[in-house]
């Protein structure tokens, strides 16, 4: 398992994995921008992209993990955890992220990594509030 910043050569693999999960290439421009701006991290297994993470730093000047995608055949093997740990090493003081209230596996991962619940956002996905998490980093 190798964690590194994504490069444009990874673009098609990342978009392909994302579209496998969500059923479209709608986030293609977001992915391209995140690679160009060095805000995309990939996890490769045997030189193939099996997971990626996109983040930004304009959430009240703190890092915010926008998106984590892991290939279905590679889940529960530590890919998301390792991607998050990579970002934690870049953060100063606080790191934020969020997930739907229905996404119990992601909430368990946040808790296992020491994140605490920070708030709730309603009306993004009707009937499934977004739970915001924060990790206080040293």
PAKOL-774382 format. One record per residue (C-alpha): residue number from 1; x, y, z. Coordinates in Angstrom, 3 decimals, always signed. Layout:
// residues N
<node><resi>NUM</resi><x>X</x><y>Y</y><z>Z</z></node>
...
***
This chain:
// residues 138
<node><resi>1</resi><x>+0.000</x><y>+0.000</y><z>+0.000</z></node>
<node><resi>2</resi><x>+1.489</x><y>+3.318</y><z>-1.102</z></node>
<node><resi>3</resi><x>+0.040</x><y>+6.709</y><z>-0.112</z></node>
<node><resi>4</resi><x>+1.117</x><y>+9.776</y><z>-2.108</z></node>
<node><resi>5</resi><x>-0.114</x><y>+12.959</y><z>-3.711</z></node>
<node><resi>6</resi><x>-2.006</x><y>+12.335</y><z>-6.919</z></node>
<node><resi>7</resi><x>-0.494</x><y>+13.379</y><z>-10.235</z></node>
<node><resi>8</resi><x>-2.238</x><y>+13.901</y><z>-13.560</z></node>
<node><resi>9</resi><x>-1.241</x><y>+10.385</y><z>-14.646</z></node>
<node><resi>10</resi><x>-3.592</x><y>+9.159</y><z>-11.878</z></node>
<node><resi>11</resi><x>-6.536</x><y>+11.238</y><z>-13.132</z></node>
<node><resi>12</resi><x>-8.322</x><y>+8.636</y><z>-15.257</z></node>
<node><resi>13</resi><x>-7.929</x><y>+5.913</y><z>-12.620</z></node>
<node><resi>14</resi><x>-9.349</x><y>+8.212</y><z>-9.942</z></node>
<node><resi>15</resi><x>-12.305</x><y>+9.294</y><z>-12.093</z></node>
<node><resi>16</resi><x>-12.963</x><y>+5.680</y><z>-13.045</z></node>
<node><resi>17</resi><x>-13.011</x><y>+4.592</y><z>-9.398</z></node>
<node><resi>18</resi><x>-15.244</x><y>+7.523</y><z>-8.435</z></node>
<node><resi>19</resi><x>-17.691</x><y>+6.835</y><z>-11.267</z></node>
<node><resi>20</resi><x>-17.794</x><y>+3.159</y><z>-10.268</z></node>
<node><resi>21</resi><x>-19.037</x><y>+4.274</y><z>-6.842</z></node>
<node><resi>22</resi><x>-21.449</x><y>+7.070</y><z>-7.775</z></node>
<node><resi>23</resi><x>-22.479</x><y>+5.933</y><z>-11.251</z></node>
<node><resi>24</resi><x>-21.334</x><y>+9.014</y><z>-13.190</z></node>
<node><resi>25</resi><x>-18.326</x><y>+11.166</y><z>-14.014</z></node>
<node><resi>26</resi><x>-19.975</x><y>+14.271</y><z>-12.521</z></node>
<node><resi>27</resi><x>-17.018</x><y>+15.016</y><z>-10.215</z></node>
<node><resi>28</resi><x>-14.449</x><y>+14.891</y><z>-13.034</z></node>
<node><resi>29</resi><x>-13.673</x><y>+18.631</y><z>-12.944</z></node>
<node><resi>30</resi><x>-13.489</x><y>+18.627</y><z>-9.121</z></node>
<node><resi>31</resi><x>-11.021</x><y>+15.746</y><z>-9.252</z></node>
<node><resi>32</resi><x>-8.926</x><y>+17.438</y><z>-11.945</z></node>
<node><resi>33</resi><x>-8.758</x><y>+20.687</y><z>-9.971</z></node>
<node><resi>34</resi><x>-7.829</x><y>+18.885</y><z>-6.774</z></node>
<node><resi>35</resi><x>-4.935</x><y>+17.113</y><z>-8.526</z></node>
<node><resi>36</resi><x>-3.716</x><y>+20.344</y><z>-10.142</z></node>
<node><resi>37</resi><x>-3.876</x><y>+22.106</y><z>-6.747</z></node>
<node><resi>38</resi><x>-2.116</x><y>+19.237</y><z>-4.887</z></node>
<node><resi>39</resi><x>-5.222</x><y>+18.524</y><z>-2.785</z></node>
<node><resi>40</resi><x>-5.734</x><y>+14.919</y><z>-3.854</z></node>
<node><resi>41</resi><x>-4.087</x><y>+11.949</y><z>-2.176</z></node>
<node><resi>42</resi><x>-4.110</x><y>+8.426</y><z>-3.630</z></node>
<node><resi>43</resi><x>-3.595</x><y>+4.989</y><z>-2.236</z></node>
<node><resi>44</resi><x>-2.100</x><y>+2.523</y><z>-4.688</z></node>
<node><resi>45</resi><x>-1.904</x><y>-1.214</y><z>-4.263</z></node>
<node><resi>46</resi><x>+0.300</x><y>-2.965</y><z>-6.809</z></node>
<node><resi>47</resi><x>+0.591</x><y>+0.394</y><z>-8.604</z></node>
<node><resi>48</resi><x>-3.217</x><y>+0.644</y><z>-9.096</z></node>
<node><resi>49</resi><x>-5.353</x><y>+3.380</y><z>-7.512</z></node>
<node><resi>50</resi><x>-7.573</x><y>+1.710</y><z>-4.915</z></node>
<node><resi>51</resi><x>-8.575</x><y>+4.795</y><z>-2.957</z></node>
<node><resi>52</resi><x>-8.315</x><y>+8.559</y><z>-2.934</z></node>
<node><resi>53</resi><x>-9.010</x><y>+11.534</y><z>-0.723</z></node>
<node><resi>54</resi><x>-9.707</x><y>+15.149</y><z>-1.653</z></node>
<node><resi>55</resi><x>-9.307</x><y>+17.975</y><z>+0.839</z></node>
<node><resi>56</resi><x>-9.188</x><y>+21.761</y><z>+0.950</z></node>
<node><resi>57</resi><x>-8.086</x><y>+24.423</y><z>+3.400</z></node>
<node><resi>58</resi><x>-10.809</x><y>+27.044</y><z>+3.151</z></node>
<node><resi>59</resi><x>-13.088</x><y>+25.786</y><z>+5.942</z></node>
<node><resi>60</resi><x>-12.475</x><y>+28.712</y><z>+8.292</z></node>
<node><resi>61</resi><x>-8.772</x><y>+28.345</y><z>+7.367</z></node>
<node><resi>62</resi><x>-8.677</x><y>+24.719</y><z>+8.538</z></node>
<node><resi>63</resi><x>-8.156</x><y>+21.586</y><z>+6.468</z></node>
<node><resi>64</resi><x>-11.389</x><y>+19.831</y><z>+5.561</z></node>
<node><resi>65</resi><x>-11.557</x><y>+16.348</y><z>+4.061</z></node>
<node><resi>66</resi><x>-14.135</x><y>+16.645</y><z>+1.275</z></node>
<node><resi>67</resi><x>-14.208</x><y>+13.156</y><z>-0.115</z></node>
<node><resi>68</resi><x>-12.826</x><y>+9.707</y><z>+0.567</z></node>
<node><resi>69</resi><x>-13.442</x><y>+6.904</y><z>-1.905</z></node>
<node><resi>70</resi><x>-12.173</x><y>+3.335</y><z>-1.567</z></node>
<node><resi>71</resi><x>-12.622</x><y>+0.572</y><z>-4.104</z></node>
<node><resi>72</resi><x>-15.363</x><y>-1.804</y><z>-2.864</z></node>
<node><resi>73</resi><x>-13.054</x><y>-4.823</y><z>-3.161</z></node>
<node><resi>74</resi><x>-10.488</x><y>-3.120</y><z>-0.904</z></node>
<node><resi>75</resi><x>-12.674</x><y>-1.844</y><z>+1.932</z></node>
<node><resi>76</resi><x>-11.866</x><y>-2.653</y><z>+5.559</z></node>
<node><resi>77</resi><x>-8.162</x><y>-3.030</y><z>+4.747</z></node>
<node><resi>78</resi><x>-7.007</x><y>+0.319</y><z>+6.154</z></node>
<node><resi>79</resi><x>-6.977</x><y>+2.416</y><z>+2.983</z></node>
<node><resi>80</resi><x>-9.293</x><y>+5.177</y><z>+4.256</z></node>
<node><resi>81</resi><x>-7.514</x><y>+5.159</y><z>+7.609</z></node>
<node><resi>82</resi><x>-4.098</x><y>+5.572</y><z>+5.994</z></node>
<node><resi>83</resi><x>-5.331</x><y>+8.329</y><z>+3.687</z></node>
<node><resi>84</resi><x>-6.718</x><y>+10.198</y><z>+6.702</z></node>
<node><resi>85</resi><x>-3.536</x><y>+9.761</y><z>+8.726</z></node>
<node><resi>86</resi><x>-1.567</x><y>+11.210</y><z>+5.801</z></node>
<node><resi>87</resi><x>-3.757</x><y>+14.354</y><z>+5.897</z></node>
<node><resi>88</resi><x>-3.602</x><y>+14.581</y><z>+9.684</z></node>
<node><resi>89</resi><x>+0.145</x><y>+15.084</y><z>+9.327</z></node>
<node><resi>90</resi><x>-0.522</x><y>+18.173</y><z>+7.190</z></node>
<node><resi>91</resi><x>-3.059</x><y>+19.762</y><z>+9.536</z></node>
<node><resi>92</resi><x>-2.373</x><y>+22.423</y><z>+12.121</z></node>
<node><resi>93</resi><x>-4.508</x><y>+22.460</y><z>+15.285</z></node>
<node><resi>94</resi><x>-7.746</x><y>+21.111</y><z>+13.759</z></node>
<node><resi>95</resi><x>-8.897</x><y>+18.925</y><z>+10.893</z></node>
<node><resi>96</resi><x>-12.549</x><y>+18.711</y><z>+9.879</z></node>
<node><resi>97</resi><x>-14.641</x><y>+16.333</y><z>+7.815</z></node>
<node><resi>98</resi><x>-18.214</x><y>+15.110</y><z>+7.648</z></node>
<node><resi>99</resi><x>-20.404</x><y>+12.204</y><z>+6.665</z></node>
<node><resi>100</resi><x>-24.079</x><y>+11.398</y><z>+6.462</z></node>
<node><resi>101</resi><x>-25.732</x><y>+10.256</y><z>+9.668</z></node>
<node><resi>102</resi><x>-26.585</x><y>+7.002</y><z>+7.868</z></node>
<node><resi>103</resi><x>-22.908</x><y>+6.269</y><z>+7.092</z></node>
<node><resi>104</resi><x>-22.113</x><y>+4.280</y><z>+10.228</z></node>
<node><resi>105</resi><x>-18.841</x><y>+2.737</y><z>+8.921</z></node>
<node><resi>106</resi><x>-17.392</x><y>+6.206</y><z>+8.286</z></node>
<node><resi>107</resi><x>-18.538</x><y>+7.461</y><z>+11.673</z></node>
<node><resi>108</resi><x>-16.828</x><y>+4.482</y><z>+13.313</z></node>
<node><resi>109</resi><x>-13.621</x><y>+5.284</y><z>+11.427</z></node>
<node><resi>110</resi><x>-13.742</x><y>+8.907</y><z>+12.602</z></node>
<node><resi>111</resi><x>-14.211</x><y>+7.744</y><z>+16.182</z></node>
<node><resi>112</resi><x>-11.423</x><y>+5.148</y><z>+15.920</z></node>
<node><resi>113</resi><x>-9.033</x><y>+7.876</y><z>+14.730</z></node>
<node><resi>114</resi><x>-9.939</x><y>+10.220</y><z>+17.591</z></node>
<node><resi>115</resi><x>-12.317</x><y>+12.585</y><z>+15.811</z></node>
<node><resi>116</resi><x>-15.152</x><y>+14.041</y><z>+17.836</z></node>
<node><resi>117</resi><x>-18.584</x><y>+15.148</y><z>+16.702</z></node>
<node><resi>118</resi><x>-18.633</x><y>+18.885</y><z>+16.076</z></node>
<node><resi>119</resi><x>-22.062</x><y>+19.609</y><z>+14.665</z></node>
<node><resi>120</resi><x>-24.938</x><y>+18.676</y><z>+12.420</z></node>
<node><resi>121</resi><x>-26.009</x><y>+20.136</y><z>+9.085</z></node>
<node><resi>122</resi><x>-29.556</x><y>+19.570</y><z>+7.950</z></node>
<node><resi>123</resi><x>-31.053</x><y>+19.864</y><z>+4.449</z></node>
<node><resi>124</resi><x>-28.035</x><y>+18.782</y><z>+2.390</z></node>
<node><resi>125</resi><x>-29.419</x><y>+15.294</y><z>+1.797</z></node>
<node><resi>126</resi><x>-33.049</x><y>+15.390</y><z>+2.861</z></node>
<node><resi>127</resi><x>-33.744</x><y>+12.997</y><z>+5.698</z></node>
<node><resi>128</resi><x>-30.058</x><y>+12.175</y><z>+6.203</z></node>
<node><resi>129</resi><x>-28.252</x><y>+14.969</y><z>+8.097</z></node>
<node><resi>130</resi><x>-24.545</x><y>+15.567</y><z>+7.683</z></node>
<node><resi>131</resi><x>-22.508</x><y>+14.988</y><z>+10.850</z></node>
<node><resi>132</resi><x>-19.418</x><y>+17.185</y><z>+11.109</z></node>
<node><resi>133</resi><x>-16.347</x><y>+15.802</y><z>+12.874</z></node>
<node><resi>134</resi><x>-13.172</x><y>+17.472</y><z>+14.089</z></node>
<node><resi>135</resi><x>-9.803</x><y>+16.121</y><z>+15.094</z></node>
<node><resi>136</resi><x>-7.679</x><y>+18.241</y><z>+17.374</z></node>
<node><resi>137</resi><x>-4.125</x><y>+17.693</y><z>+16.171</z></node>
<node><resi>138</resi><x>-0.914</x><y>+18.698</y><z>+17.896</z></node>
***
